[in-house]
Amino acid sequence: MIGFELSEDQQKWRDKAKAFAENEIKPVSWKIDKGLTQEYPWPLIKKLNEQGLLSMGVPETYGGSGLDLLTTAIALEELAVADGGISFTSSLNSFNSLMIAGNDDQKAEFLPLVCDKDNPGLAVFALTEPNAGSDAGSITTTARADGQAYVLNGEKCFISNAGLASVYIVFATVDRAKGIKGITGFIVPKDAEGLTFGKIEDKMGFRSSRTASFNLEDVTIPESYRLGKEGDGFKIAMQELDMLRVLSCCAVGVGIGRAACEDAVRFFKEQGNIKAVMNQQAITFDLADMTAAVEAARLMVWKSCWKMDQGLPGTLDSSLTKFFAGDMAVEAAGKALRLLGHHAYTESYPIEKYVRDAKLLQIYEGTNQVARLVASRMILAG
Ligand SMILES: Cc1cc2nc3c(=O)[nH]c(=O)nc-3n(C[C@H](O)[C@H](O)[C@H](O)COP(=O)(O)OP(=O)(O)OC[C@H]3O[C@@H](n4cnc5c(N)ncnc54)[C@H](O)[C@@H]3O)c2cc1C
């Protein structure tokens, strides 16, 4: 049986996220993007946390909201209508590697830090290195066993929340000769000696989200901070990305695409002669195409989330949704920019921001080309 009616709980979270987006995020989103407010929007993130909208997937016992992927995606779409970067930050906190691979002790020690009501910790997922992006299996950060400890050395770049977060999930190799079978995940607390933060990126889009590099120089952590077994890291990272990309690329993409559609419709209602516009198929066909594409991407997001919430394999759906929703957001924002002309460069119709934000969705958490590669291999093999 297929139903599209949201449960009472899902409606509650959607309405809460929508109200927060309109009342709290929208009034400051443009200013944050333009660098007109404080450096990092902690006050906004703290308010998001107070509303239970920051660590949505984390079980309530650890301070989160205990939502499933589908309900989280519904809420993230609403947040992304107001600001993609803020919604992205929430997605990173909502489903992290600790929840997938952490043991009870690790969850009890670190998840409450991430969800702390007064001082939310934020989470970091650190795979990318200067010479290892799409080819994540070739990371060179090392973890050397030393008695009951590990010593980590290496550099991670383009890491979201680096420098802000209190908990770092770092992927390193315990034996480069083993390739991806040597990759292992580790929990590194922010105050670990030898962990230093580098350049904060001045980005094209998602400017409300922090992106920075960090170095690990003889960072020593106890063996008990290893995630899973030695060699499990690549599998853990891919499992996390299957879930995370459906939220942070796809649900966020649906939100950005929807914002572009809604602003375009609002523009024609507010500024134009709506009857004249209705007879202009060059305009109306674009609006119809944009709306159809947003709807299709949302259905793919919901289906992917539903499958993973049932414990079914999610890699194929997640990959298909990744490139479809990311490309959809880029196209919808581009079409809205064309439809609105110079008006699309303003705070009232911040389409140029959507164009810049949407481009990132084609890059992170596996580029859209890599998503196509994974999906096509699975289709042909299946
Ligand atoms: C704002 C931002 C935030 C990020 N946050 C994080 C984070 O929190 N944690 C983290 O670990 N990483 C993060 N990243 C890194 C991101 O995941 C990588 O940028 C991404 O994996 C792509 O790697 P790359 O940029 O090195 O591109 P490359 O791998 O160098 O790819 C360059 C181009 O080649 C194409 N390409 C590469 N290999 C193939 C192939 N086999 N077949 C077809 N085409 C291919 C790509 O599609 C792309 O077009 C972030 C990046 C950005 C921009």
The ligand as an ORCA input file, in Angstrom:
! r2SCAN-3c Opt
* xyz 0 1
  C      31.520     23.015      0.810
  C      32.105     21.632      0.887
  C      31.951     20.903      2.063
  C      32.528     19.642      2.168
  N      32.405     18.945      3.351
  C      33.060     17.768      3.493
  C      33.050     17.071      4.754
  O      32.401     17.491      5.717
  N      33.750     15.915      4.862
  C      34.486     15.402      3.830
  O      35.113     14.357      4.004
  N      34.513     16.039      2.616
  C      33.832     17.204      2.429
  N      33.870     17.868      1.220
  C      34.657     17.308      0.136
  C      33.767     16.682     -0.950
  O      33.164     15.509     -0.459
  C      34.650     16.470     -2.173
  O      34.801     17.739     -2.762
  C      34.048     15.494     -3.172
  O      34.131     14.184     -2.668
  C      34.737     15.538     -4.535
  O      36.115     15.448     -4.404
  P      37.068     16.548     -5.097
  O      36.495     17.888     -4.801
  O      38.461     16.256     -4.654
  O      36.918     16.307     -6.638
  P      37.722     15.260     -7.532
  O      37.621     13.907     -6.951
  O      39.085     15.801     -7.796
  O      36.885     15.295     -8.869
  C      37.046     16.323     -9.867
  C      36.102     16.022    -11.007
  O      36.389     14.737    -11.573
  C      35.231     13.915    -11.571
  N      35.591     12.527    -11.280
  C      36.451     12.084    -10.330
  N      36.516     10.742    -10.370
  C      35.670     10.337    -11.334
  C      35.289      9.068    -11.864
  N      35.804      7.938    -11.368
  N      34.405      9.017    -12.896
  C      33.859     10.162    -13.387
  N      34.189     11.397    -12.948
  C      35.071     11.480    -11.930
  C      34.353     14.476    -10.469
  O      33.000     14.154    -10.701
  C      34.632     15.952    -10.577
  O      33.830     16.510    -11.585
  C      33.266     19.104      1.080
  C      33.388     19.838     -0.113
  C      32.820     21.082     -0.215
  C      32.981     21.834     -1.513
*
